[in-house]
Amino acid sequence: MEYIQVSYEYEEKIAIVTLNRPEMRHAFNTEMAKELLNVFQSLNEQPVRVVILTSSTVDAFCSGADLKERKGMSDSQWTEQHHLFEQMFQAVANCKQPTIAAINGYALAGGFELVLNTDLIIAGRNTKVGLTEVTRGIMPGGGGARLLPKRVPLHIAKEWLFTGRIVPVAEAQQAGLFNAVVEPSDVLQTALQLAETIASNAPLGIQGVKKIAEISSLEASEAFRIEIETYNEVIASEDRIEGILAFNEKRKPNFIGR
């Protein structure tokens, strides 16, 4: 499938998904949301081990939903479009592979929510984030209010959510939002280096720990049940045998994902 506003590259076990609507600071309209949804749904069927989500320019990652497209929409059209957006956010969140957001410039409103739905965040020193929806008479609809308190302390998350202000990179980093902050020109390369490290590990093991980390807030006995169930699936894999064999033979393991 050919994509216009989203590009997709896959090489050496790592996929790079790039937002490409620079004239709108990569704001997502209906077409971009459809493309992003299709890409992330297709990743579950690909031999990809890590996914990087980025944009094609350093001035912005994504400024959120395209409000110009929404101008004049009826309530039913708005609802239909938002259902598509919900599917897009869920596709990113439910990606079985580890996901890394590699961001520069503005990541605002739904754009910041895209970031929060990934696993790890590498940010350029020019990054600015914010869930600005309350200043527009709405609220985050892509997981922002639910996910931000998992990244930064609750009282800080509430302040950002209540004020809708744009937060500079240093403040966001101090709150613990990012995995790393680097020069804008180094963002993608840093993300690739991290992705390569992750991709060198056993895919089923990585997917297993991602799944368990996400359900850690469940009631303890239920979380334990799912953890052991997942563990048993992973240790039954060929990669588990290869990992032990490689350790004893003092060589790098050749994981195959099964």
For each residue, the residues with C-beta under 8 A, 3 or more apart:
1: 38
2:
3: 6 7 8 35 38 39
4: 20 31 35
5: 19 20 21 28 29 31 32 35
6: 3 17 18 19 20 32 35 36 39
7: 3 16 17 18 20 56
8: 3 15 16 17 18 39
9: 15 16 18
10: 14 15 16 46 48
11: 14
12: 196 199
13: 47 48 49 50 199
14: 10 11 48 49 50 51 52 192 195 196 199
15: 8 9 10 43 46 48 50 51 52 97
16: 7 8 9 10 51 52 54 188
17: 6 7 8 36 39 40 51 52 53 54
18: 6 7 8 9 54 55 56
19: 5 6 26 28 32 36 53 54 55 56 61 62
20: 4 5 6 7 26 55 56
21: 5 24 25 26 27 28 29 32
22: 25 26 55 56 57 59 60
23:
24: 21 27 29 63 66 68
25: 21 22 59 60 62 63 105 106
26: 19 20 21 22 55 56 57 60 61 62 63 111
27: 21 24 62 63 64 65 66 67 111
28: 5 19 21 32 33 36 62 64 65 66 85 88 110 111
29: 5 21 24 32 33 65 66 69
30: 33 34 69 81 84
31: 4 5 34 35
32: 5 6 19 21 28 29 35 36
33: 28 29 30 36 37 81 84 85 88
34: 30 31 37 38 84
35: 3 4 5 6 31 32 38 39
36: 6 17 19 28 32 33 39 40 88 91 92
37: 33 34 40 41 84 87 88 91
38: 1 3 34 35 41 42
39: 3 6 8 17 35 36 42 43
40: 17 36 37 43 51 88 91 92 95
41: 37 38 44 91
42: 38 39 45 46
43: 15 39 40 46 48 51 95 96 97
44: 41 95 96
45: 42
46: 10 15 42 43
47: 13 257
48: 10 13 14 15 43 51 97
49: 13 14 97 98 198 199 203 206 257
50: 13 14 15 97 98 99 100 195 198 199
51: 14 15 16 17 40 43 48 95 97 98 99 100
52: 14 15 16 17 99 100 101 102 188 191 192 195
53: 17 19 92 99 100 101 102 114 115 118
54: 16 17 18 19 61 101 102 103 187 188 191
55: 18 19 20 22 26 60 61 62 103 104 105
56: 7 18 19 20 22 26
57: 22 26 60 104 105
58: 104 105 124 126 184 185 187
59: 22 25 104 105 106 126
60: 22 25 26 55 57 63 104 105 106 107 111
61: 19 26 54 55 101 103 104 105 106 107 111 114 115 127
62: 19 25 26 27 28 55 106 107 108 110 111 112 114
63: 24 25 26 27 60 106 108 109 111
64: 27 28 67 108 109 110 111 112 113 132
65: 27 28 29 69 70 85 109 110
66: 24 27 28 29 69 70
67: 27 64 70 71 136
68: 24 71
69: 29 30 65 66 73
70: 65 66 67 73 78 81
71: 67 68
72:
73: 69 70 77 78 81
74: 77 78
75: 78 79
76: 79 80
77: 73 74 80 81
78: 70 73 74 75 81 82
79: 75 76 82 83
80: 76 77 83 84
81: 30 33 70 73 77 78 84 85
82: 78 79 85 86 141
83: 79 80 86 87
84: 30 33 34 37 80 81 87 88
85: 28 33 65 81 82 88 89 110 141 142
86: 82 83 89 90 141 142
87: 37 83 84 90 91
88: 28 33 36 37 40 84 85 91 92 142
89: 85 86 92 93 113 114 117 142 143
90: 86 87 93 94
91: 36 37 40 41 87 88 94 95
92: 36 40 53 88 89 95 99 114 117 118
93: 89 90 117 143
94: 90 91
95: 40 43 44 51 91 92 99
96: 43 44 207 210 211
97: 15 43 48 49 50 51 203 206 207
98: 49 50 51 119 120 195 198 206 210
99: 50 51 52 53 92 95 117 118 119 120
100: 50 51 52 53 118 119 120 121 122 191 194 195
101: 52 53 54 61 107 114 115 118 120 121 122
102: 52 53 54 122 187 188 190 191
103: 54 55 61 107 115 121 122 123 124 127 187
104: 55 57 58 59 60 61 123 124 126 127 184 187
105: 25 55 57 58 59 60 61 124 126 127 128 184
106: 25 59 60 61 62 63 111 127 128 166
107: 60 61 62 101 103 111 112 114 115 127 128 129 130
108: 62 63 64 111 112 128 129 130 131 132 166
109: 63 64 65 112 113 130 131 132 133 136 140 144
110: 28 62 64 65 85 113 114 140 141 142
111: 26 27 28 60 61 62 63 64 106 107 108 114 115
112: 62 64 107 108 109 115 116 129 130 131 144
113: 64 89 109 110 116 117 131 140 141 142 143 144 147
114: 53 61 62 89 92 101 107 110 111 117 118 142
115: 53 61 101 103 107 111 112 118 121 129
116: 112 113 143 144 147 148 151
117: 89 92 93 99 113 114 142 143 147
118: 53 92 99 100 101 114 115 121
119: 98 99 100 210
120: 98 99 100 101 179 194
121: 100 101 103 115 118 177 178 179
122: 100 101 102 103 178 179 180 181 182 187 190 191 194
123: 103 104 127 169 172 173 177 178 180 181 182 187
124: 58 103 104 105 127 169 181 182 183 184 185 186 187
125: 169 181 182 183 184
126: 58 59 104 105 169 184
127: 61 103 104 105 106 107 123 124 169 172 181
128: 105 106 107 108 166 167 168 169
129: 107 108 112 115 166 167 169 172 177
130: 107 108 109 112 160 164 165 166 167
131: 108 109 112 113 134 140 144 145 148 160 161 164
132: 64 108 109 135 136 164 165 166
133: 109 136 138 139 140 141 144 164
134: 131 137 138 139 161 162 163 164
135: 132 164
136: 67 109 132 133
137: 134
138: 133 134 141
139: 133 134 145
140: 109 110 113 131 133 143 144 145 161
141: 82 85 86 110 113 133 138 144
142: 85 86 88 89 110 113 114 117
143: 89 93 113 116 117 140 146 147
144: 109 112 113 116 131 133 140 141 147 148 161
145: 131 139 140 148 149 161
146: 143 149 150
147: 113 116 117 143 144 150 151
148: 116 131 144 145 151 152 157 160 161
149: 145 146 152 153 154 157 158
150: 146 147
151: 116 147 148 157 175 176 177
152: 148 149 156 157 160 172 175 176 177
153: 149 156 157 175 176
154: 149 157 158
155: 158 159
156: 152 153 159 160 175
157: 148 149 151 152 153 154 160 161
158: 149 154 155 161 162
159: 155 156 162 163
160: 130 131 148 152 156 157 163 164 165 167
161: 131 134 140 144 145 148 157 158 164
162: 134 158 159
163: 134 159 160
164: 130 131 132 133 134 135 160 161
165: 130 132 160
166: 106 108 128 129 130 132
167: 128 129 130 160 171 172
168: 128 171 172
169: 123 124 125 126 127 128 129 172 173 178 181
170: 173 174
171: 167 168 174 175
172: 123 127 129 152 167 168 169 175 177 178
173: 123 169 170 176 177 178 181
174: 170 171
175: 151 152 153 156 171 172
176: 151 152 153 173
177: 121 123 129 151 152 172 173
178: 121 122 123 169 172 173 181
179: 120 121 122 194
180: 122 123 190 194
181: 122 123 124 125 127 169 173 178
182: 122 123 124 125 186 187 190
183: 124 125 186 187
184: 58 104 105 124 125 126 187
185: 58 124
186: 124 182 183 189 190
187: 54 58 102 103 104 122 123 124 182 183 184 190 191
188: 16 52 54 102 191 192
189: 186 192 193
190: 102 122 180 182 186 187 193 194
191: 52 54 100 102 122 187 188 194 195
192: 14 52 188 189 195 196
193: 189 190 196 197
194: 100 120 122 179 180 190 191 197 198
195: 14 50 52 98 100 191 192 198 199
196: 12 14 192 193 199 200
197: 193 194 200 201
198: 49 50 98 194 195 201 206
199: 12 13 14 49 50 195 196
200: 196 197 252 255
201: 197 198 205 206 255
202: 205 206 234 237 239 240 243 253 255 257
203: 49 97 206 207 239 255 257
204: 207 208 233 234 237 239 257 258
205: 201 202 208 209 234 239
206: 49 97 98 198 201 202 203 209 210
207: 96 97 203 204 210 211
208: 204 205 211 212 230 231 233 234
209: 205 206 212 213
210: 96 98 119 206 207 213 214
211: 96 207 208 214 215 226 230
212: 208 209 215 216 223 226 227 230
213: 209 210 216
214: 210 211
215: 211 212 218 223 226 227
216: 212 213 223
217: 223
218: 215 222 223 226
219: 222 223
220: 223 224
221: 224 225
222: 218 219 225 226
223: 212 215 216 217 218 219 220 226 227
224: 220 221 227 228
225: 221 222 228 229
226: 211 212 215 218 222 223 229 230
227: 212 215 223 224 230 231
228: 224 225 231 232
229: 225 226 232 233
230: 208 211 212 226 227 233 234
231: 208 227 228 234 235
232: 228 229 235 236
233: 204 208 229 230 236 237
234: 202 204 205 208 230 231 237 240
235: 231 232 240
236: 232 233 240
237: 202 204 233 234 240 241 258
238: 241 242 256 258
239: 202 203 204 205 242 243 253 255 256 257 258
240: 202 234 235 236 237 243 244
241: 237 238 244 245
242: 238 239 245 246 253 254 255 256
243: 202 239 240 246 247 253 255
244: 240 241 247 248
245: 241 242 248 249 253
246: 242 243 249 251 252 253 254
247: 243 244 250 253
248: 244 245
249: 245 246
250: 247
251: 246
252: 200 246
253: 202 239 242 243 245 246 247
254: 242 246
255: 200 201 202 203 239 242 243
256: 238 239 242
257: 47 49 202 203 204 239
258: 204 237 238 239
